[in-house]
Amino acid sequence: MKLIRYGDAGSERPATMDSMGMLRDLSAHVDDIAGDALSDASIARLRALNIDTLPIVEGRPRIAPCVGNVGKFLCIGLNYSDHAAEAGMDIPAHPILFMKANSSIVGAYDDVVMPRGSAATDWEVELGVVIGKPAKYVSEADALDYVAGYCIVNDVSERDYQTKLTGQWTKGKSCDTFGPIGPWLVTRDDVPDPQNLTMSLDVNGKRMQTGHTGTMIFSVTEIIAHLSTLMTLHPGDVISTGTPPGVGMGMKPAPVYLNVGDTMDLTIESLGFQQQAVRQDD
């Protein structure tokens, strides 16, 4: 099942998609795609609805971030062996964790806005995992039971902020608009194996990243189990699980970064398509 949020920022409404690709409003059945609405019981109730009887969403509304009221935006760094190699960094012994500010979150088709003076804004297609119920000390065997669903994340990064400003990676990851998620949340029953998904990212129509989640260093189950020993994961928390090779920072003989007017196209098998235009902050 695809769970969608649509509408302008601050007035988003929940929806799903019918077999013809039409948006169907869910407002009579759930307040938002957030919190308790992500539980197994809630998703089961939504799945039981006769979608073709729900109101059609007219026009072409903005597709909003697929999860509302995100509590934590957790990201795993260097989680593909070939990406670690292009970055010239060692394979980590444990998942590398950093955070993106929740204020970076935007919809899958919203503009990405480079901060003033940015000369090193980069792209990263990633599999996003959305937690559906509280998870604490979860085993790898049970980890997927705590997943509400999956989505595409573009972990947009300002590499100078990330690597040259004193501090942690979060500085280069948290600029406004640097966290497109969506276009929809695909519930976990429609993604039988999160380690068997192809993914890609194009810039201006040129393929930059091609990857497969099977080459992750730490699997989705390992990541959830590890994080749940450090903190309680709550419904609506988003985990971005790392990126395959092909980021701008790793290009040879010199890095290649985004420019005003560029367009990024992202796909992950079964999870849909994102597209963002790049512009400069005022």
WORANOR-V794449 format. One record per residue. N is the residue number from 1. SS is DSSP state (H for helix, E for strand, - for the rest). D_LAST is the distance of its C-alpha to the last C-alpha in Angstrom with 2 decimals. Layout:
# WORANOR-V794449
N,SS,D_LAST  N,SS,D_LAST
This chain:
# WORANOR-V794449
1,-,38.73  2,E,35.04  3,E,33.26  4,E,30.02  5,E,27.55  6,E,25.95  7,-,23.95  8,-,20.69  9,-,19.36  10,-,21.88  11,-,24.57  12,-,25.49  13,E,29.10  14,E,31.43  15,E,32.97  16,E,34.97  17,E,35.76  18,-,39.16  19,-,41.15  20,-,39.79  21,-,36.13  22,-,35.63  23,E,33.65  24,E,36.06  25,E,35.04  26,-,36.37  27,-,35.57  28,-,39.31  29,-,40.01  30,-,37.18  31,-,34.43  32,-,31.78  33,-,31.68  34,-,31.61  35,H,34.11  36,H,37.71  37,H,36.92  38,H,36.62  39,-,40.22  40,H,42.94  41,H,44.70  42,H,41.71  43,H,40.85  44,H,44.56  45,H,44.64  46,H,41.70  47,H,43.30  48,-,46.54  49,-,45.01  50,-,45.93  51,H,42.46  52,H,43.65  53,H,44.46  54,-,40.98  55,-,38.82  56,E,36.80  57,-,33.06  58,-,32.50  59,-,29.72  60,-,26.83  61,-,25.00  62,-,22.09  63,E,23.67  64,-,22.51  65,-,23.02  66,-,26.78  67,-,27.57  68,-,26.69  69,-,26.82  70,-,26.78  71,-,28.58  72,-,28.10  73,E,26.01  74,E,28.38  75,E,28.00  76,E,30.72  77,E,30.10  78,-,32.25  79,-,34.21  80,E,35.20  81,H,37.74  82,H,36.50  83,H,32.90  84,H,34.32  85,H,36.28  86,H,33.35  87,-,31.55  88,-,34.80  89,-,35.26  90,-,38.40  91,-,39.08  92,-,38.48  93,-,41.54  94,-,39.67  95,-,36.43  96,E,33.43  97,E,31.37  98,E,27.80  99,E,25.51  100,-,22.11  101,-,20.53  102,H,21.12  103,H,17.58  104,H,16.67  105,E,18.83  106,E,17.78  107,-,19.97  108,-,21.38  109,-,19.63  110,-,16.18  111,-,13.22  112,E,12.66  113,E,9.12  114,E,9.45  115,-,8.46  116,-,7.43  117,-,10.66  118,-,12.20  119,-,15.21  120,-,17.36  121,E,16.00  122,E,19.23  123,-,20.93  124,-,23.95  125,E,25.98  126,E,28.04  127,E,30.65  128,E,29.71  129,E,32.61  130,E,32.51  131,E,35.16  132,-,37.42  133,-,39.68  134,-,40.00  135,E,40.88  136,-,42.60  137,-,44.89  138,-,44.76  139,-,46.89  140,-,45.73  141,-,48.36  142,-,46.87  143,H,43.16  144,H,42.31  145,H,43.93  146,H,40.95  147,E,38.39  148,E,37.21  149,E,35.62  150,E,33.26  151,E,29.88  152,E,27.48  153,E,24.78  154,E,22.09  155,E,21.84  156,-,18.58  157,E,18.72  158,E,16.97  159,H,20.25  160,H,19.61  161,H,18.62  162,H,21.62  163,H,24.18  164,H,23.34  165,-,22.14  166,-,25.23  167,-,25.78  168,-,25.92  169,-,24.21  170,H,22.43  171,H,19.68  172,H,18.69  173,H,19.30  174,-,17.57  175,-,13.80  176,-,12.42  177,-,13.61  178,-,15.90  179,E,19.01  180,E,19.75  181,E,23.34  182,E,25.73  183,E,26.20  184,E,29.33  185,E,31.58  186,E,34.85  187,E,37.64  188,H,39.64  189,H,42.79  190,H,41.10  191,-,40.20  192,-,43.64  193,-,42.55  194,-,39.01  195,-,40.26  196,-,40.96  197,-,37.65  198,E,36.17  199,E,32.44  200,E,30.16  201,E,26.65  202,E,25.76  203,E,22.80  204,-,22.82  205,-,26.35  206,E,27.68  207,E,29.31  208,E,27.95  209,E,29.44  210,E,32.80  211,E,34.39  212,E,36.87  213,H,36.90  214,H,40.50  215,H,39.42  216,E,37.73  217,-,39.26  218,-,39.22  219,-,39.78  220,H,38.26  221,H,41.47  222,H,41.45  223,H,37.87  224,H,38.62  225,H,41.89  226,H,40.38  227,H,37.47  228,H,39.87  229,H,41.98  230,H,39.09  231,-,37.70  232,-,38.33  233,E,36.19  234,-,35.51  235,-,35.06  236,-,31.50  237,-,30.74  238,E,29.06  239,E,30.26  240,E,28.50  241,E,31.39  242,E,30.13  243,E,29.33  244,-,31.67  245,-,31.44  246,-,29.12  247,-,25.84  248,H,23.92  249,H,24.89  250,H,28.53  251,-,28.60  252,-,31.30  253,-,31.73  254,-,28.09  255,-,25.17  256,-,22.96  257,-,19.38  258,-,16.77  259,-,14.74  260,-,12.10  261,-,14.39  262,-,16.89  263,E,18.72  264,E,20.58  265,E,23.85  266,E,25.70  267,E,29.25  268,E,31.81  269,-,35.32  270,-,36.12  271,-,32.64  272,E,30.81  273,E,27.73  274,E,23.97  275,E,21.37  276,E,17.64  277,E,15.32  278,E,12.73  279,E,9.16  280,E,6.33  281,-,3.80  282,-,0.00
